[in-house]
Amino acid sequence: MPLPFEHLTSAQQLSKEVVADVFAVADEMEKIWSSGKRSKLLEDKIIALLFYEPSSRTMLSFQAAVQGLSAGMELAHGRQNSSMEKGESIEDTIRMVARYSDLIVMRHPEAGSADKAASVSHVPFINAGDGGNQHPTQSLLDLYTIKKEKGSLDGLHVAFACDPLHSRTIRSLALALSQYNDIRFTFISPDSLRASSDMITELKNNSVSVEESTDLSVGLDTDILYMNRLQEERFEDHKEFEKYRDQYVLTADMLKGKDTLVMDPLPRVDEIATDVDDLPNAVYFDQARNGVLVRMALMAMLLGKA
Ligand code: NCD
């Protein structure tokens, strides 16, 4: 199934058609993955994974996806081990890596770095997180998880906590979900971490009903409560982070009698108590597994192999 783009840099590219096509291929990947086999789809391809910002799940699930498709892999992990440390520009790095590989995946601390990279890449490029801006492959796996759990992406009330100002996963998922019918969002945060007014305007322009609250309990009666840690590394003033770090902690007690689906892109830091993990509506570890499937699908599609 051909995709209408060569590079994936933002969640706004994930139209309903693209999402449905990726899901169809991810379902096929699920069959292969759960049978314990590997697909040979990309056996003649080399994938470059460039991770210049800390990552566990995204990097490891991309690695698992590369191996699940039998592709070769090049890995650059950590800015201190790369020419970024010597002052090389993003564009030069990508121009070079594109000569060694058939597809590039990059995580980078700078917002906007993905667009810079895509603008010079002559092989398909995937944004695996560019600073506080976007994380579109996380949105794909979040949407895939929601579809599996709820059966539909329409008619949902989703609460997002705790740091809508800095969280690229919240921003990307909210933008991707906003195209579906009858969507309602509640952003929960301290006043100083409210979602940017630009994003709220974009969501409202897509006919989403948007509310804001400082109270985590308003998220308990929604269809989905999407938690994400305070983005410590993106605070200009660390004291501000310390001030809020314990403000929102979801516990099993709060969820008693509630069936809201609890999601989290992880890592979990303070925002969800471990006693939530065993509840049937806590799906964050399954969410992480779904990342392998959608990333396999996306890479195979961008390389014209699925
Ligand atoms: C997220 C990220 O990197 O933005 N992690 C991930 O990719 N699963 C969320 C986070 O770091 O809080």
Residues whose N, C-alpha, C, O or C-beta is under 5 A from the ligand:
A	BS01	NCD	R57 T58 G129 T169 R229 P265 L266 P267
